[in-house]
Amino acid sequence: MSPFAIQLTNGFIESDLEQEDKNSFQALQQLGAIEQIDGLWKIKSLYRVGRLYIDKTGRGFVEAPTKEQKDLLIQPDDMRGANHGDVVVVKRIIARRGRASAKVQIVVKKATIFNIVYTNTNESGVFEILNIKTGLPTHAVMEGMDLKVFKMGTVLKVDAVTEK
């Protein structure tokens, strides 16, 4: 887990925060996901921070930091642009029965700077761009050009943040 994720779980003083984590800290403050207790900023109990794992079906799981807690299931609709390996803050969905689940609120740290993707046409004839590592559909943009003009199987390097 990233140092910022550990700080969120255990509590930290704002002056101890690294420069690169200040934007995530401000976003979490606006979201209301963190609270100040006795001078320490901590993540609220309804939220959890962890690394996101995505299976081949597109469902995600956030690993529990302790053995007493359960892993949280994240449906593909609730990913909000997070990818496999990203450190995310999720909000738990309280349900009476079924598996413990959550929705991604913010991506704290991206797992990769670039994604390697390729162009493909699925069985239905729909054009899609697939991540070469996970095999999951992803999004990419190329200014001034339609990606459909490339041959099927063309490999592209895509920035993980801007998707260009």
C-alpha positions in Angstrom: 0.0 0.0 0.0 1.2 3.6 -0.6 2.5 5.7 2.2 -0.5 8.1 1.8 -2.9 5.1 2.2 -1.2 4.1 5.4 -1.4 7.7 6.7 -5.1 7.8 5.9 -5.7 4.6 7.8 -3.5 5.3 10.9 -4.0 9.1 11.0 -1.6 12.0 10.2 -0.8 15.7 10.7 -1.4 17.8 7.7 2.2 19.1 7.8 3.5 15.5 7.4 1.8 15.2 4.1 3.9 14.8 0.9 3.5 17.5 -1.8 2.2 14.9 -4.3 -0.6 13.8 -2.0 -2.0 17.3 -1.3 -4.5 17.2 -4.2 -5.9 13.9 -3.0 -6.1 15.2 0.6 -8.1 18.3 -0.6 -10.4 16.1 -2.7 -11.1 13.8 0.3 -11.8 16.9 2.5 -14.4 18.1 -0.1 -15.9 14.7 -0.3 -16.2 14.5 3.5 -14.3 11.2 3.6 -11.8 12.3 6.3 -12.2 13.8 9.7 -9.9 15.4 12.2 -9.7 13.7 15.6 -7.4 15.0 18.3 -5.3 16.9 15.7 -4.9 13.8 13.4 -6.7 13.4 10.0 -8.2 10.0 9.6 -10.4 8.3 7.1 -14.1 7.9 8.3 -15.4 4.5 9.2 -17.8 4.4 6.2 -14.8 4.7 3.8 -11.8 2.4 3.2 -8.6 2.8 1.3 -6.8 0.0 -0.5 -5.5 -1.5 -3.7 -8.0 -2.3 -6.4 -7.9 -5.8 -8.0 -10.1 -6.4 -11.1 -11.0 -9.9 -12.4 -11.7 -11.0 -16.0 -15.4 -10.3 -15.6 -14.7 -6.7 -14.8 -15.7 -6.8 -11.1 -13.3 -5.2 -8.7 -12.2 -6.0 -5.2 -10.5 -3.8 -2.6 -8.4 -5.8 -0.3 -9.1 -5.5 3.5 -6.2 -4.0 5.5 -6.8 -6.3 8.4 -8.0 -9.9 8.7 -11.0 -8.9 10.7 -12.4 -6.9 7.8 -13.8 -8.5 4.6 -12.7 -7.6 1.0 -15.2 -5.2 -0.7 -16.8 -6.1 -4.0 -17.0 -3.3 -6.6 -19.3 -3.6 -9.6 -18.0 -2.5 -13.0 -20.4 0.5 -13.0 -18.9 1.8 -9.7 -15.3 1.9 -10.8 -15.2 5.6 -11.8 -12.2 5.2 -14.1 -10.1 3.2 -11.7 -7.9 0.5 -13.1 -6.3 -2.7 -11.8 -3.6 -2.0 -9.2 -4.7 1.6 -8.4 -4.9 2.7 -4.8 -8.4 4.0 -4.3 -10.7 5.3 -1.6 -14.1 3.5 -1.6 -17.4 4.2 0.2 -19.0 1.1 1.6 -22.5 0.3 0.6 -24.5 -0.8 3.6 -26.8 -3.7 2.7 -28.7 -6.2 4.8 -27.5 -9.2 2.9 -25.1 -10.3 0.2 -21.5 -9.6 -0.1 -19.9 -6.4 1.3 -19.7 -3.9 -1.5 -18.5 -0.4 -2.2 -18.2 2.4 -4.8 -14.9 4.0 -5.8 -14.9 7.7 -4.7 -11.4 8.8 -5.7 -8.2 7.3 -7.2 -5.4 8.2 -4.7 -2.5 6.8 -6.8 -2.5 5.3 -10.3 -0.8 1.9 -10.6 0.8 2.8 -14.0 1.7 6.0 -15.9 0.9 4.4 -19.2 -1.4 1.6 -20.4 -0.6 -0.6 -23.3 -3.8 -1.2 -25.3 -4.8 -2.7 -28.7 -7.6 -2.3 -31.1 -10.2 -5.1 -31.5 -13.6 -5.9 -32.9 -15.7 -8.2 -30.7 -18.0 -11.0 -31.8 -20.9 -8.5 -32.3 -18.8 -6.4 -34.6 -18.3 -3.6 -32.1 -15.0 -1.7 -32.2 -13.3 -1.7 -28.8 -9.9 -0.9 -27.2 -8.7 -3.5 -24.8 -6.0 -3.3 -22.1 -3.3 -5.8 -23.1 -2.5 -6.7 -19.4 -6.0 -7.2 -18.1 -8.0 -7.8 -21.3 -10.7 -5.4 -20.1 -12.2 -2.7 -22.4 -10.7 0.8 -21.8 -10.9 4.2 -23.3 -8.4 6.1 -25.5 -8.5 9.3 -27.5 -6.3 10.5 -30.4 -6.8 14.2 -31.3 -7.6 14.7 -35.0 -7.9 11.0 -35.8 -10.5 8.2 -35.3 -9.0 5.1 -33.8 -11.2 2.9 -36.0 -8.9 3.6 -39.0 -6.1 1.5 -37.4 -5.9 -2.2 -38.3 -7.3 -4.7 -35.8 -4.6 -5.6 -33.3 -2.7 -2.3 -33.5 -0.9 -1.7 -30.2 -1.0 1.8 -28.6 0.6 3.4 -25.6 -2.0 5.5 -23.7 -1.4 7.9 -20.9 -3.3 6.6 -17.8 -4.5 10.1 -16.7 -5.4 11.9 -19.9 -6.3 8.8 -22.0 -4.4 10.3 -25.0 
